[in-house]
Each structure stands twice: as structure tokens, then as C-alpha cells.
């Protein structure tokens, strides 16, 4: 565990566990400020450190107060989804910016686990990601 960061996803490949860790700004998970740490599974040695996402994106931020609550944002989700967890996250946008959202970890009716990001100012859906879980780790698509 690294103070000020939260493990988000990991993958094990060729004896190395690569852990993606996002900076925590209060309770906001900043996926834009990401570091990757590779740990050798046999001896725990750090064999990889990639901090370019953090170095490029980290800055002091003043987050706007949410217009809508997490409960109101949850009402914008499809009734086909079962919400398992709610967080606040800063995610990258397609236009190289960033937006703060409610992050809903959900199960679909078909058994997939997904992340849905709802904007707390507009209740617009900003992104949906599929969680891919296996014995080798957890990744998003």
C-alpha cells in the first residue's frame, strides 16, 4: 500500500504483478494521476515503476460542489443494473481533459461487472467500462 494512493487494477504476467494505483484527493480517486508498480511475484522486488501519468497530470484541484447527490445520480442508471459500490472519481475525457463523476460499480443482468460514470452537475453518463476479471488480475475495457 502506498500512502495517498488507491490500488485500482492489477494484472499478473510472466511472474510480475503490475498494479495500477490512482492518486486520492480526499475521497476522489484521480484516475488521471496514475502510477504503475511492478512487483516480482517470487521475491517482492520492485521491477517496474511508471509515473508519467502522475507527473503529467497531477496538480492542485478545486472541485466544484456536486449539484446532484449520489442517490440522484443513481436514479439516472438503467434499472437493469445492480449497484454494488459508489465512489467519486476524476476520469480522463476524450478531449484530453478530466471530469469528476460518481463511479458506480454495477452488475448487469447478463452477469458482467461494469463501471458507470455519472456527472454530478448534469446527471449525464460520461463513460462506461467493463471490468475484466480473471485469475491473472482485473483490467478494464
N, C-alpha and C positions, 0 to 999 in steps of 0.2 A: 504494500500500500504506500502511496506517495501523498504526503500532506498537500491539500489544496486541489487534488485531482480525484476523479472517479473512474474506475475501470468501466469501460463501455462494452467492448467486444474483444474476443481473443481468437486466435487460430494456432493450432499446433501443426507444424510441418517440419519434417526431417529433424526431429529431436529438439526443435526450438519452439517455445511458446511466445508468440508475438501478441502483446497486449496493447490495445488502443486505450489511451487514457485522456479524458477531457478535463479541462480546467473547470473548477467550480467557482463561480462568482456568487457568493452567498449560497442560495439554493438553485441557481440557474446553471445547468450543465451546458458549457460552451463547447459544442462540437466543432466550432470553428478553430478553437485553440487546442488542437490535438497533439499529443506526443505518442510515439510508439516505442515500446521497450521490448527487446527480445531476450528471453531468458533460456539458457540451456537446460533442458529437462534432466540431464544426468547429474550436473553439479551445481546448478543455480547461478552460474556465471552470466553476467550481462554481456551479450554478444552483439546487441544492436541497440542503438539509440537514434531515433529520428525525431527531431524537434522543429523541423521547418514550419509546420503548420502553426505551432505555438509562436515561434519567433515572428512569422509573417503577420499573424492576426491578433496577437494579444495586445490589449490596450485597456485603459480605464474606460468604463462604460457607465452611463447613467441610464438605467432602464426606466421607461415610462410605466406609470401605474396602469395595470390592466383595466380596461373598460368593462370587460365581462369576467365573471368568476369561472373557475374550473368546472363547476356544475353547469353553468350556462353553456360553456364550450362543449361539454359532454353531450348536451342535448342536440348539438349540430352533427353528431356522429350518426352513422347508419344504425338503425335498430337491429341489424343483423350482427353487430359486433358486441362482444362481451369485454368490458374494460377490466383489466387486471391491475393496472398501476397508472398513476398520474404523476407527471413531473413537469418542471419548467425547463425549457431548453432553448439555446441560441443555435439556430441552424443556418448553414450557408444557403443563399438563394442562387438561382440560375444566372443572375446578373452580377455575380461576384460580390454581392452584399451579404447581409445577415439579417435574420428576423427572429425575434423572441416569440416562442409559442408554448402552448400547453402540449406536452407529449403524452399521448395515450398509448399504452401498451395494451393491445387487444387480441382476442382470439376471434377468428372468423367462423362462420357457420360451417365452413369446409375444413376446419381444424388447423388453419395456418395462424401463425402469430405475426402480427403486424404492428408497426408504429404509425400513428396518425398524428400529424402536427396541425393544430388549430390556432389561428392568430387570435390573441386575446383582445384585440382592438376592433376586429371586423367579423369575427367568427368564420372567416374564410379558411378553407383547408389549404395549407401551404405545401404539404408533402405527405406521401405515404410510402413506407418502406416495409419490405418483407424481411422478417428475421429468419435466417437460415441456420438452424441448429443441427449439429452432428457431434459425433464423438471427438472430432478434431477441433471443435470450437463453435463460436457463434459469430456470424457475419451478417451484414445487411445487403439487400439488393434493391 
